[in-house]
């Protein structure tokens, strides 16, 4: 499993810079740079969204990766030991990115 740091505090799944999901999807099938990727599991916390209060934040989780041009992509799974999802106060998935992406 990959260690994940997430600074997308506007995501409903974010708690303590970790994710409350068991796994995420990094999108960016034609990505050539990290700005071409995004967290496909992002859901904006609009204040009236359901926030999962029953799960604990996960610091290690499964990362499915569609960014096939990334050196860490092994069979659509992230093989990096540690990644970050950036985007701060994003209000859509397109405003997030995998900060660890590195082109082949």
N, C-alpha and C positions, 0 to 999 in steps of 0.2 A: 504494500500500500504506500501511497505517496503522502508525504507530510504537506499539508496545505495551510498557507496563511492567506486570509482573505481580508482586504481592507475595504470591501464594498459594503459599507455600513447601511446603505439604503436597501439592501436585499433582505427579504423576510427570513431567509435561512441563515443570516449572519448573526453570530453571538460570540462576543469576546474575540473577534478577528478569526474565528473558526466557522466551519459550516455545520449546520445541524442535519444535513442530508448524509446518507451512507455513501453516496457517490455523486459525481458531477460529470457533465459533458462539456469539453472544450471544443468549440466550433471553429472552423477556419480551414476548410478543405483546400483552398487555394492560397493559403497564407504564405507570405514571403517575409513578414515581419510581425512582431508581437501585436502591433496595432491592427493587424488583419484577423486576429483571433478574438473570441469572446466566450464568456461563460454561458452556455446554452441552458443552464439550470437556474439562471437569475430570475427572480420574481421580485418586483418592486414592493417594498413595504410602504403602502400608502396610508397607513394608520388604521384603516378599517379592514386590512387583510388579516387573515388568520395567521397567527404566529405560533409555531409549534413549540409549546412550552413543556412538552413532555420528553423531548429528546435533549440529550446533552450535546454540546458542541464537539465535533469530531476534528481532531488535529491530523489524523491519518485516515484517508479514504480512497476508494476506487476512483480513478480519473479515466473516463473514456475519452479518447482524443480523436477528433476528426481532422486535426491539423497534420496531415500525412507528410508534409514537408519539414516537420520538426525532427531534429536528431533524437529526441526522446520518445518519439512515437514508435511503438513496437506492436504491430498488429492491432492498431486502434486503441491501445492502452498506453498511458503515460508511464515511462520507465524511469523518470527522474525521481530522485529521492525526496526532493523538496521543490515545490512550486509556489507561486503566489498568483492570486487573482487581484488585479488592480481595477480601480474605477471609482473609489470613494463614494460620492453621492450620486452615482449613476441612476438614471430613471428608465433605462432600457438595457437589454443585453449588449447591444452594439456599443455601449459606452464602457464596457468592461474589456479586460484583456488578460491573457496568460502572460505574466511577466517573465516567465522562464523560457518562453518559446525561443528556439535557436534554429535557424534555417540550415538544412543539410548542405 
